[in-house]
Amino acid sequence: MKLNIPDEVRLLATDTYRIVRQKATGNKSIAVLHIGDEFSFIVQGTEPTKPENTWAFEIGSVKTVREFFNQFPPTPGEIENAIQIVEDEVMPLHKLLTPDSALYTTDTRIKEIAQYAVFEKNQDEMILNRVSMERVFSRLAAIITGLPASQDVLPASNEFASTLLILREVMHHLGFMEIVIL
């Protein structure tokens, strides 16, 4: 987890939070996840225009591919190494998050993951629960351990795999049962 968050990341985090907060109902605390190419962040708060907390991580979809995956599909060892780094980045946040925050995102890559899972769809949002997300990850794991990629409709993309891995670790280790995709 980064302690010195660059101004451009902090600005993007605040703007993303503001967009989500306008669409989120109630005064409940929300957490907003963004998985970028080179970094990720979670912002959290109850205020309408500015989050109370911003956390940035040195993990991202493209960065994870570049640092850990040498081929598609990645090997089981490459996945395990990536999981370890993502866990190390995400785990300290567990004690800092406001309990019972609802998790949101506006990320198109996470929306793509939801399209390969069972999800609820309301008029303006999709809700991906952790069980459905885990099923998508299990399908990816089957490809990683030898199922021909042509036997599944999942994208043959390491960026898809790394985004799914990061999302999985965030939801699992931070205790989120679902993510609302706007």
N, C-alpha and C positions, 0 to 999 in steps of 0.2 A: 504494500500500500504506500502510495506517495504521500509524503507530508507536505512538500512544497508543490502545490498544484499550479501549473502555468496559467496565466491570465486567460488565454484563449480557451482552455479546457474549462475553467471556472465559469466563463461566460456562456459557453455551450451548455454546461450543466444547468446553470440558472435559467437559460432560455427554455431548455427542454422541460425542466420542472414546471415553469410557468404555464407552458402549453398543456401539460398533463393535469396540473392542478385545476385549470379552467374546466376540464372535462370530467374530473373525478368528483363524485358526489359525496356530500357530507364533510364533516370537519376532521375525520379520522386522519391519522398520520399516513402519509404515502411515502413509498420509496420508489425511485425511478432508476431503472437500469439502462445503461447504454453500453453496447459492446462495439467499439470502433475498430479500425484497422490496426492501430498501434497502441491504443490504450482503451480502458473501460472506466466507467464511473457509476457510482450510486449516489444519488442525492435524496435527502429525506426531510420531511417537514409537514407542518399543518397550515402554515401561512399561505395566503393566496398568490404572492408574487415572488417570494424568495425562500429558498430552502434553509432550514436551520443547520443542516450538515451536508458536507460534500466530501466524498472519498474518491480518490482516483487510484487506478490500478495499472501497473505496467504489464498488462496483458491485453491482447486484442486478437481479432480474427486472423489478420495477415501476419502479425508479429509471431503468433503461436506457430503458424505454418512454417514461417522462415526459420524459427529457432528449433523446432522439434520434428517436423515431418519432412522426410526425404522422398516420399513417393505417395501415390494414392493406390489403395488405401494405406494409411499409416500402419506401421507395425504395432503389435500389442505393446512392445517396449516403448515405442515413441509416444503412444497414448498415455501409458503409465507415467512417463517422465513429464509430459505436459500436465497431467492431472496433479502431480505433486507440486509443480510450480503454481498452478492456479489455486490449489488449496492453500498454499503458503501465503498467497496474496489476499485471499478472501477471508480466511478463518479469523484473523484479528477483529474483523468487523462484527462478528457474531455478538460480542459483548457490548458493542457501541450502538447497535440499532435499537430504535424504539420498538418494544414488543408489539405484536399484532398490526404492524404496518402492512398495508396492501401494496403489492409489487406491480409496477406498471412499466411499459416501454413503448416507444414509438419506432423501434428498430425494424427495418424491412427484413433483415436476416432472421430475426426471431419470428416475425410473421411467417416467413417461409418455412421455418421449422414447424410452426403450428399447422400449416397446411398439410403436413404429412402425419398429423396426429388427429386424435379425436378432440374436438374443442367445442366450446359453447360459442355461439355467435349472436350478439345483440346487434342493434342497428349500426352502432358506430365502433364496436369493439369486439375483440375475440378474447376468450379466456382459455388459456392453456393450463391444465392442472399438471401437477408433478408426475402423477401416474402415467398420463398420456405422453408427457415429455420423455419419461424413462423408457417407454415402449419404443419411441423413435431412437433413443440411444441404444437400446438392445438390438434394434435392426442394424444400426451402424456397427455395433460390436460384432454381429454375425458376419458382416462384410469384412471387417478387420481380421477376423479369425478364419477366413477362407471361403465364405459364401461368395460366389461370383457376383460382382456389383450389378451385372445385368439381370440378376434374379430379384432385384428390388427397384423401386422407382425413386429411391433417395438420390439426390444429386451426387454425382461422382466428383466431388469438390472437397479439397482439404479445408477451404474457408468455411463451408457448411459444417464440416466435422469439428473444426476448432470452435466455431460459434456455439454449436450444440454442447460441446464439452464445457465451455465456460458457463453457459446458461445452467447446465446440470449442476455444476459445482456450486454456483451461487444459490440456486433453489435448495439444494440438498443441505449445504453447510450453514446457510443462513436461515433455514427453517421456513421458507416460503412454500406454501402448498399450491399456489397458482400464480400466474402472471397475466395481467390484463394488457392486451396489445391494442393500442389505439392507432 
